[in-house]
């Protein structure tokens, strides 16, 4: 299984901050961390990760979230994961076949 990251939630807070969140999976390799960029990939910060569901198995989705002060106007958020072996999720999208989707996830967010 390829390492997969999803960005499903975008929450705009009353104080102007934004929280983005989703989940990541790398099969039995587990997820070591999820990295988030709010400037199109120029800089990266670790997201908060949920605890693994059990210690006996790393083969689970892990939720992640990241809260930040957004720049004025639209900006691109990019997300990628690092699996339990320390390998970064492939950047390029190679499609679904034969081993599942690959590629970093990005969304344009308007502040």
N, C-alpha and C positions, 0 to 999 in steps of 0.2 A: 504494500500500500504506500502510495506517495503521501508526503506530508501535506495536509490541507488546512487552510485557514479561511474562515468565513467572517464577514463583517455584516451583521444583521441589524444592529441597534444604533441609532443616532439620537441622543437626547440633548436638547438645548435647555440649559438651566436658567432660572430667573436672574442669576448674578452674571450671566454672559458666558459662563464656561460651557463646554460641550463634553459629553461622555459618549465614546464610541465603544461598541462591544460586539462579541460574537463567540465563536468557538474554534478549536483547532484539534486535529487528530493526526497521529502518525503510526497508527496500528500498535503493534507490540513494542515499538521503540519508545512510545510515550512522548510527551511534550515537555521540553526543558524550559522554554520561554517563548513568549510572543512579543515581537517588536513592532512598534507603531511609529510612523513618520507623519507629521502634520505639515510637512513642507516638500511634498512630492518625492521623498526619498533622500533629501539632502542630509538629514540628521535623524537619529533613531532613539527611542526610549522604550524600556521594557514596560509592558502592560502588567496589571495585576492578574494573577491566575487563580482560578478556583483550586481547591485541594483535589488531589486524585480521589476517585470514588472509593477505591480500595488499595491497600498496599500490595495485594497479591497479583494485581493485574494493571499494566499500564495501557492496555488496549481499550481506552475510553476517550470520549471527547472531553476536553477541558475548556471551560468558559474563561473568557478574558474580558477585561474592561480597561479603559484609559480615559482619564479626565484631563482636559487642558484648556488653556486660554487661547481661543482662536484668533488668528489675524483678522483684520477687517476684510470683508468681501469673501469671495469664493476661494477655497484652497483644497488641495488634493490630500486625502489621507491614504496612506499605503500601509498594509499589514502583511507580515510574514512570520513564520514560526521556525523555531529551532527544535529538532527532535531530541530524544533522550541520549543519542550518541554525539550530539553537538553539531549535527549537519543542518545547515540552513536550507529551508524550503527553496526549491528551484525558482528562479525569477520568471523564466519564460513559461508561457501557456502552451503546453503540448497537446491539449485536447484530452478527452476522456479515455480513449483506447490506447494501449491495452491495460494500463495499471491505474487508471483513475486520473482525475484532473490534477494539473500542476499549475504553478504560477502564483505570483503575489496578487493580493486583492487590493483594489483601490476604488475610492469613491470621491467625487467632488462634493464638498459640503459648503453651503452658503451660510455665512455668519450674520 
